[in-house]
Amino acid sequence: MQCLWLENKKLALRQVARPQAEPGEALVRVHLAGVCGTDLQLLAGIYPFQGIVGHEFVGVVERADGHAALTGQRVVGEINVGCGDCVDCRQGRSRHCAQRTVLGIVGRHGAHAHYLALPVDNLIPVPDSVSDRAAVFCEPLAAACQILEQVPVSAQDRVLLVGAGRLGLLIAQVLARTGCTLRVVARHDRQKDFLRQQGIALFAEDEIPSRWADVAVEASGNCDGFHSARGALRPGGTLVLKSTYHGKNEIDFSSLVVDEITLIGSRCGPFRPALSLLSQGLIDTETLIEDVLPLAQGPAAYQRATQAGALKLLLDCR
């Protein structure tokens, strides 16, 4: 099969053997796959990985031994695969299993290929009401939904979102549905235009009021964004971190203690609430699609995804 292979910070098309599904796994024929910020970080060498990249996907189960009912179903998939035996796995925290593999990120070949293999337990059927072009957003939308799994947000809250990239624009839509007073810091005109179309208000970077927010979500991916989000919080507020940073960030921990700030790391999230939102047409994903390119043009898709303000690039892997 054809795939996008990452090695030594170089991405290239490669022909490799079709994956062999292990016992308990399914072989999935990939339809669409997304290019996300984590993929670009892997390409830049920020995290070590060699193999087939990609973790946002929708596809069809071609074979799942012992699970005949699953064959032929369209699915999306949880990307973390735990060992199943450790304390974290036994207590339902397989996303944090120390021995886990992660699709296209850690120790497991990914979705930028014709086929992938994942455990059956990781697969979630896609309702007929959700198109492939929407379903491929399920993984990042689940990451956006994770915020509300961790922090109660109501109509009485003032919430600041710093960062309006590919993930940030999904987070903004999820937060807006709570009825909170939401403001977003966006840098690029296309991001701002999209937010205005959604009826979501903006703060300019140099006009963020201090001590304004009950909850601040940092999704910019840079240290300046962290400090902007922190500075906007009232005492007793909550800072949700959706960014992973390259290098070190200087933090005034004393002020966090004095102001009794709650810090919450937020990563992967629940797929079923994300699919429910997509099924009801409550999240605009179509406007977020920059382009759909064939897998053979994968390197070009990655290059376009690195451009400032780029929206979602999708790969057609059929």
C-alpha positions as CSV (number, residue, x, y, z in Angstrom):
1,M,0.0,0.0,0.0
2,Q,1.0,3.6,-0.3
3,C,1.7,5.7,2.7
4,L,3.4,8.9,4.0
5,W,6.6,7.8,5.8
6,L,8.4,10.1,8.2
7,E,12.1,9.5,8.9
8,N,14.8,12.0,10.0
9,K,12.5,15.0,9.6
10,K,11.7,14.1,6.0
11,L,8.3,13.1,4.7
12,A,8.0,10.9,1.6
13,L,5.6,8.6,-0.2
14,R,6.5,5.0,0.3
15,Q,5.2,1.6,-0.7
16,V,4.9,-0.7,2.3
17,A,3.2,-3.9,3.2
18,R,-0.5,-3.7,4.2
19,P,-0.7,-3.9,8.1
20,Q,-1.6,-7.2,9.6
21,A,-4.3,-6.8,12.2
22,E,-3.3,-8.6,15.5
23,P,-5.9,-10.5,17.5
24,G,-8.5,-8.1,18.8
25,E,-7.7,-5.6,16.0
26,A,-9.5,-4.5,12.9
27,L,-8.1,-3.6,9.5
28,V,-9.5,-0.3,8.4
29,R,-9.5,1.1,4.8
30,V,-8.9,4.8,5.3
31,H,-11.1,7.2,3.4
32,L,-10.1,10.6,4.7
33,A,-7.3,11.7,7.0
34,G,-6.5,15.1,8.5
35,V,-3.2,16.9,8.8
36,C,-2.9,18.5,12.3
37,G,-0.4,20.5,14.4
38,T,1.0,17.4,16.0
39,D,1.8,15.9,12.6
40,L,3.7,19.1,11.8
41,Q,5.6,18.9,15.2
42,L,6.6,15.4,14.4
43,L,7.9,16.5,11.0
44,A,9.9,19.3,12.6
45,G,11.5,16.7,14.9
46,I,10.1,18.1,18.1
47,Y,9.0,14.6,19.1
48,P,10.8,11.4,18.0
49,F,8.9,9.2,15.5
50,Q,9.7,7.1,12.5
51,G,7.0,5.5,10.4
52,I,3.6,6.3,9.0
53,V,2.2,9.5,10.4
54,G,-1.4,10.7,10.9
55,H,-4.1,10.1,13.5
56,E,-7.3,11.9,12.4
57,F,-9.2,9.6,10.1
58,V,-12.5,8.1,9.0
59,G,-12.6,4.8,7.2
60,V,-14.4,1.5,6.7
61,V,-13.6,-1.8,8.5
62,E,-12.4,-4.3,5.9
63,R,-11.8,-7.1,8.3
64,A,-12.2,-7.7,12.1
65,D,-11.8,-11.4,13.0
66,G,-14.5,-12.4,15.5
67,H,-16.4,-9.2,14.9
68,A,-18.3,-9.8,11.7
69,A,-21.0,-7.2,12.5
70,L,-18.3,-4.5,12.3
71,T,-17.1,-5.4,8.8
72,G,-18.2,-2.8,6.3
73,Q,-19.0,-0.2,8.9
74,R,-17.6,3.4,8.7
75,V,-15.6,4.1,11.8
76,V,-13.4,6.7,13.5
77,G,-11.0,5.6,16.2
78,E,-9.5,6.5,19.6
79,I,-5.8,6.9,19.0
80,N,-4.4,5.7,22.3
81,V,-3.9,2.0,22.7
82,G,-3.1,0.9,26.3
83,C,-1.5,-2.3,27.4
84,G,-4.7,-3.5,29.1
85,D,-2.9,-4.8,32.2
86,C,-1.5,-1.9,34.1
87,V,-3.3,0.0,36.9
88,D,-4.1,2.9,34.6
89,C,-5.7,0.6,32.0
90,R,-7.6,-1.4,34.6
91,Q,-9.0,1.8,36.1
92,G,-10.1,3.2,32.7
93,R,-7.2,5.5,32.1
94,S,-5.7,3.8,29.1
95,R,-4.9,7.2,27.5
96,H,-2.3,7.5,30.2
97,C,-0.9,4.0,30.1
98,A,2.9,4.2,30.4
99,Q,3.2,1.4,27.7
100,R,0.6,2.8,25.3
101,T,1.1,3.2,21.6
102,V,-0.5,6.2,19.9
103,L,-1.7,6.1,16.3
104,G,0.8,7.8,14.1
105,I,2.6,9.4,17.1
106,V,4.1,6.8,19.4
107,G,5.1,3.3,18.4
108,R,2.2,2.6,16.0
109,H,1.9,3.3,12.3
110,G,-0.7,6.0,11.5
111,A,-3.5,7.0,9.2
112,H,-1.8,8.7,6.3
113,A,-2.0,5.4,4.3
114,H,-4.5,3.2,2.5
115,Y,-4.9,1.0,5.6
116,L,-4.4,1.1,9.3
117,A,-4.9,-1.4,12.2
118,L,-6.5,-0.5,15.5
119,P,-8.1,-2.6,18.3
120,V,-11.8,-3.2,17.8
121,D,-12.4,-1.5,21.2
122,N,-10.9,1.7,19.9
123,L,-13.4,2.0,17.0
124,I,-16.6,3.9,17.0
125,P,-19.2,3.5,14.3
126,V,-20.1,6.7,12.4
127,P,-23.8,7.5,12.0
128,D,-25.1,7.7,8.4
129,S,-26.0,11.4,9.1
130,V,-22.3,12.3,9.4
131,S,-20.4,12.6,6.2
132,D,-16.8,11.5,5.8
133,R,-15.8,15.2,5.5
134,A,-17.3,15.9,8.9
135,A,-16.3,12.6,10.6
136,V,-12.6,13.1,9.9
137,F,-12.8,16.0,12.5
138,C,-14.0,13.7,15.2
139,E,-10.6,13.3,16.9
140,P,-9.8,17.0,17.3
141,L,-13.4,17.8,18.1
142,A,-13.2,15.2,20.9
143,A,-10.1,17.0,22.2
144,A,-12.2,20.2,22.3
145,C,-15.0,18.4,24.1
146,Q,-12.6,17.2,26.7
147,I,-12.4,20.7,28.2
148,L,-16.1,20.5,29.3
149,E,-15.4,17.0,30.7
150,Q,-12.8,18.6,33.0
151,V,-14.2,22.1,33.7
152,P,-17.8,23.0,34.3
153,V,-18.6,26.0,32.1
154,S,-22.0,27.8,32.3
155,A,-23.7,30.8,31.0
156,Q,-22.5,32.8,34.0
157,D,-18.8,32.3,33.1
158,R,-16.5,34.6,31.2
159,V,-14.2,32.4,29.1
160,L,-11.1,33.5,27.1
161,L,-9.7,31.3,24.4
162,V,-6.2,32.2,23.2
163,G,-5.4,30.7,19.9
164,A,-7.7,30.1,16.9
165,G,-5.8,27.5,14.8
166,R,-7.3,24.3,13.5
167,L,-8.0,23.0,17.0
168,G,-8.9,26.4,18.4
169,L,-11.7,27.0,16.0
170,L,-13.3,23.8,17.1
171,I,-12.8,24.7,20.8
172,A,-14.5,28.0,20.2
173,Q,-17.6,26.4,18.8
174,V,-17.8,23.9,21.7
175,L,-17.4,26.6,24.3
176,A,-19.9,28.9,22.6
177,R,-22.6,26.2,23.0
178,T,-22.4,26.6,26.8
179,G,-23.8,30.1,26.6
180,C,-20.8,31.6,28.4
181,T,-19.5,35.0,27.6
182,L,-16.7,33.9,25.2
183,R,-13.9,36.0,23.7
184,V,-11.2,34.6,21.4
185,V,-7.8,35.9,20.6
186,A,-7.1,35.2,16.9
187,R,-4.2,36.4,14.8
188,H,-5.2,35.7,11.2
189,D,-8.0,37.3,9.1
190,R,-9.5,34.0,8.0
191,Q,-9.7,32.9,11.6
192,K,-11.4,36.1,12.6
193,D,-13.8,36.0,9.7
194,F,-14.9,32.5,10.7
195,L,-15.4,33.4,14.3
196,R,-17.5,36.4,13.4
197,Q,-19.6,34.3,11.1
198,Q,-20.2,32.0,14.1
199,G,-21.2,35.1,16.2
200,I,-18.2,34.7,18.5
201,A,-16.6,37.9,19.8
202,L,-12.9,38.7,19.7
203,F,-10.2,40.3,21.8
204,A,-7.2,41.9,20.2
205,E,-3.9,40.6,21.6
206,D,-3.0,44.0,23.1
207,E,-6.5,44.6,24.5
208,I,-7.0,41.6,26.8
209,P,-8.3,42.9,30.1
210,S,-6.6,41.5,33.2
211,R,-8.5,39.6,35.8
212,W,-11.4,39.3,33.4
213,A,-11.8,35.6,32.8
214,D,-13.2,32.8,35.1
215,V,-11.7,30.3,32.7
216,A,-8.9,30.8,30.1
217,V,-8.1,28.1,27.5
218,E,-4.6,28.3,26.0
219,A,-4.5,26.8,22.5
220,S,-1.9,29.0,20.7
221,G,1.0,26.6,20.9
222,N,3.4,29.3,22.0
223,C,4.6,30.7,25.3
224,D,3.2,34.2,24.7
225,G,-0.2,32.7,24.5
226,F,0.3,31.1,27.9
227,H,1.2,34.4,29.5
228,S,-1.8,36.1,27.8
229,A,-4.2,33.5,29.1
230,R,-2.7,33.6,32.6
231,G,-2.8,37.4,32.7
232,A,-6.5,37.4,31.9
233,L,-7.6,35.2,34.8
234,R,-9.2,36.5,37.9
235,P,-8.0,35.1,41.3
236,G,-9.4,31.6,41.7
237,G,-9.7,31.1,38.0
238,T,-8.9,28.1,35.9
239,L,-6.3,27.8,33.2
240,V,-6.8,25.0,30.7
241,L,-3.7,24.1,28.7
242,K,-4.4,22.5,25.2
243,S,-0.9,23.4,23.9
244,T,2.2,21.4,24.0
245,Y,5.3,23.7,24.0
246,H,8.6,23.2,22.4
247,G,11.4,24.2,24.8
248,K,10.9,25.8,28.2
249,N,8.4,28.3,29.5
250,E,9.1,30.7,32.3
251,I,6.2,30.7,34.8
252,D,5.7,32.8,37.9
253,F,4.5,30.0,40.2
254,S,4.3,32.3,43.2
255,S,1.5,34.2,41.5
256,L,-0.3,31.0,40.7
257,V,-0.3,30.2,44.4
258,V,-1.2,33.6,45.6
259,D,-4.1,33.9,43.1
260,E,-5.1,30.3,43.7
261,I,-5.1,29.5,40.0
262,T,-6.1,26.0,38.9
263,L,-4.0,24.5,36.1
264,I,-5.5,21.8,34.0
265,G,-3.7,19.9,31.3
266,S,-6.2,18.8,28.6
267,R,-5.4,16.3,25.8
268,C,-7.5,13.7,24.0
269,G,-11.2,13.5,24.6
270,P,-14.5,11.5,24.2
271,F,-15.5,10.5,20.7
272,R,-19.2,9.9,21.3
273,P,-20.1,13.4,22.4
274,A,-18.1,14.7,19.4
275,L,-20.0,12.4,17.0
276,S,-23.3,13.5,18.6
277,L,-22.5,17.2,17.9
278,L,-21.5,16.3,14.3
279,S,-24.7,14.2,13.8
280,Q,-26.9,17.1,14.9
281,G,-25.0,19.6,12.6
282,L,-24.0,21.7,15.6
283,I,-20.4,22.2,14.6
284,D,-19.3,23.8,11.3
285,T,-16.5,21.7,10.0
286,E,-17.1,22.2,6.3
287,T,-15.9,25.9,6.4
288,L,-12.7,24.8,8.1
289,I,-11.6,22.6,5.2
290,E,-8.8,24.3,3.3
291,D,-8.5,21.6,0.7
292,V,-8.7,17.9,0.0
293,L,-5.7,16.4,-1.7
294,P,-5.0,12.8,-2.8
295,L,-2.6,10.8,-0.6
296,A,0.0,11.0,-3.4
297,Q,0.1,14.8,-2.8
298,G,0.7,14.3,0.9
299,P,4.0,16.2,1.1
300,A,2.4,19.2,-0.6
301,A,-0.5,19.1,1.9
302,Y,2.0,19.2,4.8
303,Q,3.7,22.2,3.2
304,R,0.5,24.0,2.8
305,A,-0.5,23.2,6.4
306,T,2.6,25.0,7.7
307,Q,1.5,28.3,6.2
308,A,0.3,30.9,8.7
309,G,-3.4,30.8,9.1
310,A,-3.9,27.6,7.1
311,L,-7.1,25.7,7.9
312,K,-7.6,22.0,7.7
313,L,-5.9,20.0,4.9
314,L,-7.4,16.6,4.3
315,L,-5.9,13.6,2.5
316,D,-8.1,11.4,0.4
317,C,-6.5,7.9,1.0
318,R,-8.9,5.9,-1.2
